[in-house]
């Protein structure tokens, strides 16, 4: 859908998901940045994978692969948005920020978008 755009990913996942598999697929898309965060799953962070754990899986998954991705962690959603925006703003080309790994994360992003009055 965005073949010439640079990609920045925001990633949050439940504990029972295939973290390494998802992150390997993200790496195949040559991201410029990845922000690992957590989000409530069914009303609690108990089932969520921590950003630290996701970062560790990313580091293992990216060993031996060439990646230019800036990878950071964030626990607070507003800080997550700020970190993704900072990475995107440092890229001097067309950038798309992709929220992936959890419908709960996408829901949080949509709620933030509505609260900010951001248009599509």
Secondary structure, 3 states (H helix, E strand, C coil): CCCCCEEEEEECCECCCCHHHHHHHHHHCCCCEEEECCCCECCECCCECCHHHHHHHHHHHCCCCCCCCEEEECCCHHHHHHHHHHHHHHCCCCEEEEEECCHHHHHHHHHHHHHHCCCC
